Amino acid sequence: MRVAAALSRKGSDEFVKPGRLVEVRFVKGQSLSLTASRLLALMILTAGGDAWRDIPHRMRKADIRRGHKGNERIVDMLEELHRTLFAEDDKSWRGKRATKRFNLIQASWEEVEDGDKETGWIEWQFTPDARRLIQESETYAVMNRQAVLGFRSAYALKLYEEGALRLHRRQPVWKVDIVGLRAALGIDPDKYGDFAQLRRKVLKIAKTEIDQLAHFTVEWEEIRRGRAVVEIIFRFSPKGAPSQIATVDELARHSAGRKARREHAVETVIAIGREEDLADPAEVTHLLSAATTSLTVSEERARDKAAAPWARFPRGRLHFGTTEQAARAIGLRHGGGWDVDLIADAYREAMGDRLDSLSGVKLEKSWKGFCEAFFARRGRPS
């Protein structure tokens, strides 16, 4: 919760989800839809360091709709969260092994619309069981808000949470049997009975989305008993600097065309007008030139605004100057205790000439991602 509070004050796209909430499993036959999973993530993000407290939390409806005009979907998502059951291993009153079932949302309030949809709010309280899990968590998953909202598969989002929870462990793996996998991802018992279907419809789709949107990649190994797959070992690896940059760029782009970009099937379409209205080739050339110039000016202004203090990566030691101090702060925060100048030298060597083309927010996020990857690969210094 201290980490959650710190990230909330920072105001970045990063937020944490307590490890116990990530690992809690769905009751057999139940799961959350993608939209309800996103809403739960936004609730945890909004509650921040106060999520464990027995107090109400509030969020504007406009922050949930994401461009949709009506609020009908919000009602459906809230009711889905109320009725979805989760399970964990526990002990009965006699001390015997038992399965405990519970909800995560205790109560919610939705303001009745009075004609102004932009000012509506929702309010909710987590159940005592949810607050207990949050408070007892000794681990947490650091997730990116834009990535969470960008996933199009609920299974991909859940696997992303599992990976984010384990990424910085000494062994960033998740070993799970097929029954446990279905319970963790919320896969209906009647769906994908054949593992080949599960691999094609769930795992491969989840992998392609995670590899595109997350700050790590995922691979898996299938453990067989005879011909049947009985266990899976997932391995999560932090992305290197170039891949981190590509991910930052993708999250900043519109989701339209994301699947095509993922499958390398993007086509560029320029809509200018009817052919009879632009019969003169010179007019077409003029319009294209004007549009390109306008975009270039806008991009330059945005780049200049974001560049300070990240106009370039420091070439010397990270001790003096505004840029050096900013880079050093990130190295200290995300480098796991390694000497920041050592990480910086490794970063410069890994990036090579590509470093000269980076500035502003892209450079800052690239450096931060490299520090996290450096720490994840090497662990803490002895």
C-alpha positions in Angstrom: 0.0 0.0 0.0 3.0 2.3 0.5 4.0 1.6 -3.1 0.5 2.3 -4.3 0.4 5.6 -2.4 3.7 6.6 -3.8 2.7 5.9 -7.4 -0.6 7.7 -6.9 1.2 10.8 -5.7 3.6 10.5 -8.7 0.6 10.7 -11.1 2.0 8.3 -13.7 0.3 5.6 -15.7 1.7 2.9 -13.3 -0.3 1.4 -10.5 0.0 -1.7 -8.3 -2.3 -4.6 -7.8 -1.8 -6.6 -4.5 -0.4 -10.0 -5.2 -3.1 -11.8 -3.2 -5.7 -10.2 -5.5 -3.8 -11.3 -8.6 -3.6 -14.9 -7.4 -7.1 -15.2 -6.1 -9.0 -17.6 -8.5 -12.4 -17.6 -10.0 -15.1 -20.0 -8.7 -15.6 -22.8 -11.2 -17.8 -21.6 -14.1 -17.4 -17.9 -13.3 -15.2 -15.2 -14.7 -15.1 -11.5 -15.3 -15.6 -10.0 -18.7 -12.9 -7.8 -20.2 -14.8 -4.6 -19.4 -15.5 -5.7 -15.8 -11.9 -6.6 -15.3 -10.8 -3.2 -16.5 -13.3 -1.5 -14.2 -11.9 -3.5 -11.2 -8.3 -2.4 -12.2 -9.5 1.2 -12.4 -11.1 0.8 -8.9 -7.8 -0.5 -7.5 -5.9 2.3 -9.2 -8.3 5.0 -7.9 -8.3 3.6 -4.3 -4.5 3.6 -4.3 -2.9 3.4 -0.9 -6.3 3.5 0.8 -7.7 0.4 -0.8 -7.3 -1.6 2.4 -9.3 0.9 4.5 -13.0 0.4 5.3 -14.0 3.6 3.5 -15.9 4.4 0.3 -13.9 5.2 -2.9 -15.2 7.4 -5.8 -14.6 7.7 -9.5 -16.2 9.8 -12.3 -18.3 7.9 -14.8 -16.5 9.8 -17.6 -13.2 8.1 -16.5 -14.8 4.7 -17.1 -16.7 5.3 -20.3 -13.6 6.0 -22.4 -15.5 7.7 -25.3 -18.8 5.8 -25.0 -21.8 8.2 -24.8 -24.1 6.2 -22.5 -23.6 4.9 -19.0 -25.6 1.7 -19.6 -22.4 -0.4 -19.7 -21.3 0.9 -16.3 -24.4 -0.6 -14.7 -23.7 -3.9 -16.3 -20.1 -3.9 -15.1 -21.0 -3.0 -11.6 -23.6 -5.7 -11.3 -21.1 -8.2 -12.8 -18.6 -7.3 -10.2 -21.2 -7.8 -7.4 -22.2 -11.2 -8.5 -18.8 -12.7 -9.5 -17.5 -15.1 -6.8 -13.8 -15.7 -6.1 -12.2 -18.6 -4.1 -9.2 -19.3 -2.0 -7.9 -22.2 0.1 -8.8 -21.8 3.8 -9.5 -23.8 7.0 -12.9 -24.6 8.3 -14.0 -24.0 11.9 -12.8 -27.6 12.6 -9.4 -26.9 11.2 -9.9 -28.9 8.1 -9.0 -27.9 4.5 -11.8 -25.8 3.0 -12.6 -23.5 0.1 -13.7 -20.0 0.9 -15.9 -18.2 -1.6 -16.5 -14.4 -1.5 -17.1 -11.2 -3.5 -14.7 -8.3 -3.9 -17.3 -5.5 -4.0 -19.5 -5.0 -0.9 -21.6 -2.1 -2.0 -21.8 0.5 -4.8 -23.6 3.7 -5.5 -24.3 5.1 -8.9 -25.6 8.6 -9.2 -28.9 8.8 -11.1 -28.5 10.8 -14.3 -30.0 14.3 -14.3 -29.2 15.1 -17.9 -25.5 15.9 -17.4 -23.6 12.7 -18.0 -20.2 14.3 -17.6 -20.7 15.0 -13.9 -21.9 11.5 -12.8 -19.9 9.6 -10.2 -19.9 6.0 -8.8 -18.9 5.1 -5.3 -18.0 1.7 -3.9 -16.6 -0.2 -0.9 -14.5 -3.3 -1.0 -15.6 -6.3 1.0 -13.8 -7.3 4.2 -12.3 -10.2 2.4 -11.0 -8.0 -0.4 -9.5 -5.6 2.1 -7.9 -8.5 4.0 -6.2 -9.8 0.9 -5.0 -6.3 0.0 -3.6 -5.7 3.5 -2.0 -9.2 3.8 -0.2 -9.0 0.4 3.6 -9.0 0.7 4.0 -8.9 -3.1 2.5 -6.7 -5.8 2.2 -6.4 -9.5 3.2 -3.1 -11.1 1.0 -2.5 -14.1 0.5 0.2 -16.7 -2.9 1.8 -17.0 -2.7 2.2 -20.8 -1.7 -1.4 -21.3 -4.6 -2.6 -19.1 -7.1 -0.5 -21.1 -5.5 -1.6 -24.4 -6.0 -5.4 -24.0 -8.8 -6.9 -26.1 -8.7 -10.3 -24.5 -9.8 -10.9 -20.8 -7.4 -13.9 -20.8 -4.5 -11.7 -22.0 -5.2 -9.2 -19.2 -5.2 -11.9 -16.5 -2.0 -13.4 -17.8 -0.5 -9.9 -17.9 -1.3 -9.5 -14.2 0.3 -12.9 -13.4 3.4 -11.8 -15.3 3.6 -8.4 -13.8 3.5 -10.0 -10.3 6.4 -12.4 -11.0 8.6 -10.3 -13.4 11.1 -9.1 -10.8 11.4 -12.3 -8.8 14.7 -14.2 -9.0 12.8 -16.9 -11.0 10.2 -15.0 -13.1 8.1 -18.1 -13.8 4.6 -19.4 -13.1 4.1 -23.1 -13.0 0.5 -24.2 -13.0 -1.6 -27.3 -13.8 -4.4 -27.1 -16.3 -7.1 -27.0 -13.6 -5.3 -24.1 -11.9 -4.8 -22.3 -15.2 -8.5 -22.5 -16.0 -9.4 -21.2 -12.5 -6.8 -18.4 -12.7 -7.8 -17.1 -16.1 -11.6 -17.8 -15.7 -11.9 -20.2 -18.6 -15.4 -21.7 -18.7 -15.3 -25.5 -18.0 -17.3 -26.2 -21.2 -14.9 -24.2 -23.4 -11.6 -25.4 -25.1 -11.7 -28.9 -23.7 -9.1 -29.9 -26.2 -5.7 -28.3 -25.2 -5.0 -27.6 -28.8 -8.0 -25.3 -28.8 -6.9 -23.7 -25.5 -3.5 -23.1 -26.9 -4.9 -21.5 -30.1 -7.8 -19.5 -28.7 -6.3 -18.4 -25.3 -2.6 -18.7 -25.0 -1.4 -17.6 -28.4 -3.8 -14.7 -28.5 -2.7 -13.6 -25.0 0.9 -13.9 -25.9 0.6 -11.7 -29.0 -1.2 -9.0 -27.0 1.2 -9.1 -24.1 4.3 -9.0 -26.3 2.8 -5.9 -28.0 1.5 -3.9 -25.0 3.4 -5.1 -21.9 6.9 -4.1 -20.6 7.7 -7.8 -20.8 7.3 -10.8 -23.0 5.9 -14.3 -22.2 6.8 -17.8 -23.4 5.6 -21.1 -22.1 6.6 -24.8 -21.9 4.1 -27.6 -21.9 4.6 -30.5 -19.5 3.1 -33.7 -20.7 2.1 -37.0 -19.1 1.8 -39.4 -22.0 0.1 -37.3 -24.7 -1.9 -35.1 -22.4 -0.6 -31.7 -21.3 -0.9 -31.6 -17.5 1.2 -28.5 -16.6 2.4 -25.3 -18.1 5.5 -23.3 -17.1 5.2 -19.6 -18.1 8.4 -17.5 -18.3 8.3 -13.8 -18.2 11.2 -11.7 -19.6 11.7 -7.9 -19.4 12.0 -6.2 -22.8 15.2 -4.6 -23.9 15.5 -0.9 -24.6 14.5 -1.0 -28.3 11.4 -3.1 -27.6 10.5 -0.9 -24.7 10.5 2.1 -27.0 8.3 0.3 -29.5 5.8 -0.6 -26.7 5.7 3.1 -25.5 5.0 4.2 -29.1 2.2 1.6 -29.4 0.5 2.6 -26.2 0.5 6.2 -27.3 -1.2 5.3 -30.6 -4.9 4.8 -31.2 -6.2 1.3 -30.7 -7.7 1.3 -34.2 -5.3 -0.8 -36.4 -3.5 -2.3 -33.4 -4.3 -5.8 -34.4 -3.1 -5.1 -38.0 0.1 -3.6 -36.7 0.6 -6.7 -34.5 0.2 -8.9 -37.5 2.3 -6.6 -39.7 -0.7 -6.1 -42.0 -0.9 -2.3 -41.8 -2.0 -0.4 -44.9 -1.7 3.4 -45.2 -4.9 5.0 -46.5 -5.1 8.7 -47.4 -8.6 10.1 -47.9 -8.5 13.3 -49.9 -11.7 13.5 -51.8 -13.5 12.3 -54.8 -11.4 11.7 -57.9 -13.5 14.1 -60.0 -13.0 16.9 -57.4 -9.2 16.5 -57.5 -8.5 15.8 -61.1 -5.4 18.1 -61.1 -2.4 16.1 -59.9 -0.7 19.3 -58.8 -3.6 19.9 -56.4 -3.2 16.5 -54.9 0.5 17.1 -54.4 -0.2 20.5 -52.8 -2.7 19.0 -50.3 -0.3 16.2 -49.4 2.5 18.6 -48.9 0.4 20.9 -46.7 -0.8 18.0 -44.6 2.7 16.7 -44.1 4.1 20.1 -43.2 1.3 20.6 -40.6 1.9 17.3 -39.0 5.6 17.9 -38.9 5.2 21.3 -37.2 2.8 19.7 -34.6 5.2 16.9 -33.9 8.1 19.2 -33.5 6.2 21.4 -31.0 5.1 18.3 -29.0 8.7 17.0 -29.1 10.1 20.3 -27.9 7.6 20.5 -25.1 8.4 17.0 -23.8 12.2 17.3 -24.3 13.1 19.1 -21.1 15.0 17.8 -19.2 15.2 14.9 -21.6 16.7 16.5 -24.7 19.5 13.8 -24.7 20.8 11.1 -22.5 23.8 12.3 -20.5 27.2 11.3 -21.9 29.1 11.5 -18.6 28.5 10.5 -15.0 25.0 11.1 -13.7 25.8 13.6 -11.0 25.6 17.2 -12.3 23.1 19.1 -14.3 19.3 18.9 -14.6 19.2 16.0 -17.1 21.9 14.1 -15.1 20.0 14.4 -11.9 16.7 13.3 -13.5 18.4 10.3 -15.0 20.1 9.5 -11.7 16.8 9.6 -9.8 15.3 7.0 -12.2 18.4 4.8 -11.9 18.2 4.9 -8.1 14.5 4.2 -8.1 14.3 1.4 -10.6 17.9 0.0 -10.8 17.6 -2.3 -7.8 20.6 -0.9 -5.9 23.1 -1.1 -8.8 25.4 1.8 -9.4 23.5 4.1 -11.8 26.7 5.0 -13.8 27.2 1.2 -14.4 23.7 0.9 -15.7 24.1 4.0 -17.8 27.2 2.7 -19.5 25.4 -0.6 -20.2 22.4 1.4 -21.6 24.6 3.5 -23.9 26.3 0.4 -25.2 23.0 -1.5 -25.8 21.4 1.5 -27.6 24.3 2.5 -29.7 23.4 5.0 -32.5 19.7 4.6 -31.7 20.2 6.8 -28.6 20.8 9.9 -30.7 17.3 9.7 -32.1 15.6 9.6 -28.7 14.4 12.6 -26.7 11.6 13.7 -24.3 9.2 11.2 -22.9 10.4 8.3 -25.2 13.9 8.7 -23.9 12.8 8.9 -20.3 10.6 5.8 -20.5 13.3 3.9 -22.5 15.9 4.6 -19.7 13.4 3.6 -17.0 12.6 0.4 -18.8 16.3 -0.5 -19.2 16.9 0.1 -15.5 14.1 -2.3 -14.6 15.3 -4.9 -17.2 18.9 -4.6 -15.8 17.7 -5.2 -12.3 15.4 -8.1 -13.4 18.3 -9.9 -15.2 20.9 -9.5 -12.6 19.0 -9.3 -9.3 20.3 -7.2 -6.5 24.1 -6.5 -6.2 25.8 -8.7 -3.6 
